[in-house]
Structures are given as C-alpha cells and as structure tokens.
Amino acid sequence: MNDSILTFGASLSRNSINAQLARYAANQLVDVNVNFIDLNYFDMSIYSIYRENDSGIHPHAVEFKKLIRESNAIIISFAEHNGSYTAAFKNLMDWISRIEGKLWESKPMLLLSTSPGGRGGATHYNQR
C-alpha cells in the first residue's frame, strides 16, 4: 500500500451522512491507505487577516495542509447548507489557502454530496 487517500465529510455533524459516504467511497478502493479525518478536529476561529497578522496561521490549518501534501488523492463529501458547503469547510479553505496559495496541491479529487432532502446534493453542485 503506497497510495494514501485523504477522506472526509465536509461537515461538523457527529452523524454526518456525508462522512459516511466519503468513508464508503474510499473503502471501495483496493491497495490504498485510507486516511479518514473528522472535520471537527480542525474546528478553528473564523479566518481574518487580523487573526493571521496577530497569531500567524492556525496550527490546525498547518496540520491539515500537511495531510493534503502527504496524500496521493482526496475524497470529500459535501454537506449542503442552504445550497452551499458548510461554513466550517469554507473557513478551513480560507485558512489553508494562506499557506503557499496552493489549496489542494493539484491532487486528484473525488467530490461527492448527499442530503436527506428531495434534491440530494443537487443544489450544491449547481452553484459551481
């Protein structure tokens, strides 16, 4: 097993169906090391340039960026909040985008979304 897949549900829900979907998708792959993370661990204060100037890049953002660098690919399943991704995921992106400016390191990605609502994750993807 040489390949490592960073996998997570882009939600802070403890019972996230998107975390379950991301894990399920990753577990369909063979001969890979699945690194499943809980986004709750990376919960940070809301990004602002003032916080960055006062305290530097949040250590959780640095740690998350390291996980991206060490992975060969990424699987994310997005929770849908009012037709968009969660504020927690957006905040994480804001913080890690400040590290070298290369958000996902050009890693191959599988992007998923599900929702118990009638449209599933369709509204989320229509915004792109």
ZADO-1210 file (C-alpha; in nm, 4 decimals, padded with zeros to 6 digits):
<atoms>
<atom x="00.0000" y="00.0000" z="00.0000" code="MET" pos="1"/>
<atom x="00.1815" y="00.3062" z="-00.1236" code="ASN" pos="2"/>
<atom x="-00.1070" y="00.5346" z="-00.2129" code="ASP" pos="3"/>
<atom x="-00.2785" y="00.7369" z="00.0576" code="SER" pos="4"/>
<atom x="-00.6274" y="00.8831" z="00.0145" code="ILE" pos="5"/>
<atom x="-00.7277" y="01.1753" z="00.2393" code="LEU" pos="6"/>
<atom x="-01.1003" y="01.1312" z="00.3039" code="THR" pos="7"/>
<atom x="-01.3572" y="01.3382" z="00.4931" code="PHE" pos="8"/>
<atom x="-01.7106" y="01.4649" z="00.5118" code="GLY" pos="9"/>
<atom x="-01.7169" y="01.8457" z="00.4893" code="ALA" pos="10"/>
<atom x="-01.9456" y="01.8805" z="00.7891" code="SER" pos="11"/>
<atom x="-01.9209" y="01.9197" z="01.1662" code="LEU" pos="12"/>
<atom x="-02.2176" y="01.6880" z="01.2211" code="SER" pos="13"/>
<atom x="-02.1311" y="01.3984" z="01.4512" code="ARG" pos="14"/>
<atom x="-02.3665" y="01.1767" z="01.2499" code="ASN" pos="15"/>
<atom x="-02.2781" y="01.3148" z="00.9074" code="SER" pos="16"/>
<atom x="-02.4162" y="01.1106" z="00.6195" code="ILE" pos="17"/>
<atom x="-02.1533" y="01.2818" z="00.4058" code="ASN" pos="18"/>
<atom x="-01.8756" y="01.1494" z="00.6270" code="ALA" pos="19"/>
<atom x="-02.0328" y="00.8048" z="00.5899" code="GLN" pos="20"/>
<atom x="-02.0489" y="00.8451" z="00.2110" code="LEU" pos="21"/>
<atom x="-01.6857" y="00.9597" z="00.1889" code="ALA" pos="22"/>
<atom x="-01.5738" y="00.6637" z="00.4000" code="ARG" pos="23"/>
<atom x="-01.7823" y="00.4220" z="00.1921" code="TYR" pos="24"/>
<atom x="-01.6370" y="00.5558" z="-00.1343" code="ALA" pos="25"/>
<atom x="-01.2798" y="00.5351" z="-00.0046" code="ALA" pos="26"/>
<atom x="-01.3340" y="00.1808" z="00.1190" code="ASN" pos="27"/>
<atom x="-01.4252" y="00.0725" z="-00.2355" code="GLN" pos="28"/>
<atom x="-01.0639" y="00.1317" z="-00.3391" code="LEU" pos="29"/>
<atom x="-00.8133" y="-00.1504" z="-00.3144" code="VAL" pos="30"/>
<atom x="-00.4494" y="-00.1386" z="-00.2159" code="ASP" pos="31"/>
<atom x="-00.4650" y="00.2134" z="-00.0740" code="VAL" pos="32"/>
<atom x="-00.4240" y="00.3564" z="00.2720" code="ASN" pos="33"/>
<atom x="-00.7412" y="00.5484" z="00.3621" code="VAL" pos="34"/>
<atom x="-00.6763" y="00.8416" z="00.5959" code="ASN" pos="35"/>
<atom x="-01.0253" y="00.9299" z="00.7187" code="PHE" pos="36"/>
<atom x="-01.0368" y="01.2504" z="00.9205" code="ILE" pos="37"/>
<atom x="-01.3087" y="01.4173" z="01.1250" code="ASP" pos="38"/>
<atom x="-01.3502" y="01.7841" z="01.0346" code="LEU" pos="39"/>
<atom x="-01.4391" y="01.8574" z="01.3994" code="ASN" pos="40"/>
<atom x="-01.0728" y="01.8168" z="01.4882" code="TYR" pos="41"/>
<atom x="-00.9897" y="02.1106" z="01.2583" code="PHE" pos="42"/>
<atom x="-01.2507" y="02.3480" z="01.4028" code="ASP" pos="43"/>
<atom x="-01.0877" y="02.6936" z="01.4123" code="MET" pos="44"/>
<atom x="-01.1754" y="03.0541" z="01.4761" code="SER" pos="45"/>
<atom x="-01.3176" y="03.2317" z="01.1725" code="ILE" pos="46"/>
<atom x="-01.0354" y="03.3407" z="00.9423" code="TYR" pos="47"/>
<atom x="-00.9455" y="03.7067" z="00.9242" code="SER" pos="48"/>
<atom x="-00.6306" y="03.8824" z="00.8137" code="ILE" pos="49"/>
<atom x="-00.6171" y="04.0390" z="01.1608" code="TYR" pos="50"/>
<atom x="-00.6046" y="03.6989" z="01.3309" code="ARG" pos="51"/>
<atom x="-00.3393" y="03.5856" z="01.0859" code="GLU" pos="52"/>
<atom x="-00.1312" y="03.9006" z="01.1454" code="ASN" pos="53"/>
<atom x="-00.1684" y="03.8725" z="01.5237" code="ASP" pos="54"/>
<atom x="-00.1146" y="03.4976" z="01.5667" code="SER" pos="55"/>
<atom x="00.0042" y="03.3537" z="01.2345" code="GLY" pos="56"/>
<atom x="-00.1555" y="03.0638" z="01.0509" code="ILE" pos="57"/>
<atom x="-00.3668" y="02.8489" z="01.2817" code="HIS" pos="58"/>
<atom x="-00.1829" y="02.5255" z="01.3748" code="PRO" pos="59"/>
<atom x="-00.4824" y="02.3163" z="01.2659" code="HIS" pos="60"/>
<atom x="-00.4576" y="02.4689" z="00.9173" code="ALA" pos="61"/>
<atom x="-00.0877" y="02.3825" z="00.9023" code="VAL" pos="62"/>
<atom x="-00.1654" y="02.0262" z="01.0101" code="GLU" pos="63"/>
<atom x="-00.4471" y="01.9912" z="00.7552" code="PHE" pos="64"/>
<atom x="-00.2222" y="02.1237" z="00.4782" code="LYS" pos="65"/>
<atom x="00.0389" y="01.8641" z="00.5739" code="LYS" pos="66"/>
<atom x="-00.2235" y="01.5900" z="00.5348" code="LEU" pos="67"/>
<atom x="-00.3030" y="01.7202" z="00.1862" code="ILE" pos="68"/>
<atom x="00.0641" y="01.7220" z="00.0883" code="ARG" pos="69"/>
<atom x="00.1140" y="01.3664" z="00.2167" code="GLU" pos="70"/>
<atom x="-00.1860" y="01.2249" z="00.0302" code="SER" pos="71"/>
<atom x="-00.1961" y="01.0994" z="-00.3266" code="ASN" pos="72"/>
<atom x="-00.5642" y="01.1883" z="-00.3724" code="ALA" pos="73"/>
<atom x="-00.8582" y="01.3375" z="-00.1836" code="ILE" pos="74"/>
<atom x="-01.2198" y="01.2305" z="-00.1369" code="ILE" pos="75"/>
<atom x="-01.4620" y="01.4898" z="00.0010" code="ILE" pos="76"/>
<atom x="-01.8345" y="01.4511" z="00.0515" code="SER" pos="77"/>
<atom x="-02.0028" y="01.7879" z="00.0994" code="PHE" pos="78"/>
<atom x="-02.2916" y="01.8574" z="00.3297" code="ALA" pos="79"/>
<atom x="-02.5372" y="02.1030" z="00.1812" code="GLU" pos="80"/>
<atom x="-02.6192" y="02.4103" z="00.3901" code="HIS" pos="81"/>
<atom x="-02.8643" y="02.6398" z="00.2142" code="ASN" pos="82"/>
<atom x="-02.7390" y="02.5275" z="-00.1255" code="GLY" pos="83"/>
<atom x="-02.3698" y="02.5650" z="-00.0468" code="SER" pos="84"/>
<atom x="-02.0955" y="02.3960" z="00.1521" code="TYR" pos="85"/>
<atom x="-02.0684" y="02.4368" z="00.5275" code="THR" pos="86"/>
<atom x="-01.9205" y="02.7421" z="00.6969" code="ALA" pos="87"/>
<atom x="-01.6726" y="02.5101" z="00.8714" code="ALA" pos="88"/>
<atom x="-01.5410" y="02.3844" z="00.5363" code="PHE" pos="89"/>
<atom x="-01.5233" y="02.7378" z="00.3937" code="LYS" pos="90"/>
<atom x="-01.3298" y="02.8533" z="00.6994" code="ASN" pos="91"/>
<atom x="-01.0851" y="02.5649" z="00.6633" code="LEU" pos="92"/>
<atom x="-01.0318" y="02.6592" z="00.2972" code="MET" pos="93"/>
<atom x="-00.9768" y="03.0226" z="00.3965" code="ASP" pos="94"/>
<atom x="-00.7054" y="02.9253" z="00.6446" code="TRP" pos="95"/>
<atom x="-00.5225" y="02.6717" z="00.4260" code="ILE" pos="96"/>
<atom x="-00.5325" y="02.8966" z="00.1202" code="SER" pos="97"/>
<atom x="-00.2978" y="03.1281" z="00.3079" code="ARG" pos="98"/>
<atom x="-00.0280" y="02.8583" z="00.3088" code="ILE" pos="99"/>
<atom x="00.1666" y="02.8858" z="-00.0177" code="GLU" pos="100"/>
<atom x="-00.1521" y="02.9719" z="-00.2080" code="GLY" pos="101"/>
<atom x="-00.1893" y="02.6158" z="-00.3430" code="LYS" pos="102"/>
<atom x="-00.5093" y="02.4960" z="-00.1841" code="LEU" pos="103"/>
<atom x="-00.5249" y="02.1291" z="-00.2900" code="TRP" pos="104"/>
<atom x="-00.1719" y="02.0760" z="-00.4261" code="GLU" pos="105"/>
<atom x="-00.3142" y="01.9652" z="-00.7657" code="SER" pos="106"/>
<atom x="-00.4204" y="01.6321" z="-00.6125" code="LYS" pos="107"/>
<atom x="-00.6814" y="01.4237" z="-00.7928" code="PRO" pos="108"/>
<atom x="-01.0141" y="01.4577" z="-00.6134" code="MET" pos="109"/>
<atom x="-01.3453" y="01.2791" z="-00.5937" code="LEU" pos="110"/>
<atom x="-01.6180" y="01.5229" z="-00.4890" code="LEU" pos="111"/>
<atom x="-01.9453" y="01.3837" z="-00.3556" code="LEU" pos="112"/>
<atom x="-02.2551" y="01.5179" z="-00.1865" code="SER" pos="113"/>
<atom x="-02.5695" y="01.3724" z="-00.0387" code="THR" pos="114"/>
<atom x="-02.8634" y="01.5044" z="00.1556" code="SER" pos="115"/>
<atom x="-03.1800" y="01.3520" z="00.3008" code="PRO" pos="116"/>
<atom x="-03.3810" y="01.6197" z="00.1161" code="GLY" pos="117"/>
<atom x="-03.5615" y="01.5593" z="-00.2093" code="GLY" pos="118"/>
<atom x="-03.2851" y="01.7123" z="-00.4224" code="ARG" pos="119"/>
<atom x="-02.9991" y="01.5258" z="-00.2576" code="GLY" pos="120"/>
<atom x="-02.6841" y="01.7289" z="-00.3117" code="GLY" pos="121"/>
<atom x="-02.8001" y="01.8664" z="-00.6494" code="ALA" pos="122"/>
<atom x="-02.8393" y="02.2274" z="-00.5342" code="THR" pos="123"/>
<atom x="-02.4850" y="02.2278" z="-00.4004" code="HIS" pos="124"/>
<atom x="-02.3318" y="02.1283" z="-00.7322" code="TYR" pos="125"/>
<atom x="-02.5444" y="02.3653" z="-00.9381" code="ASN" pos="126"/>
<atom x="-02.3589" y="02.6592" z="-00.7837" code="GLN" pos="127"/>
<atom x="-02.0281" y="02.5624" z="-00.9448" code="ARG" pos="128"/>
</atoms>
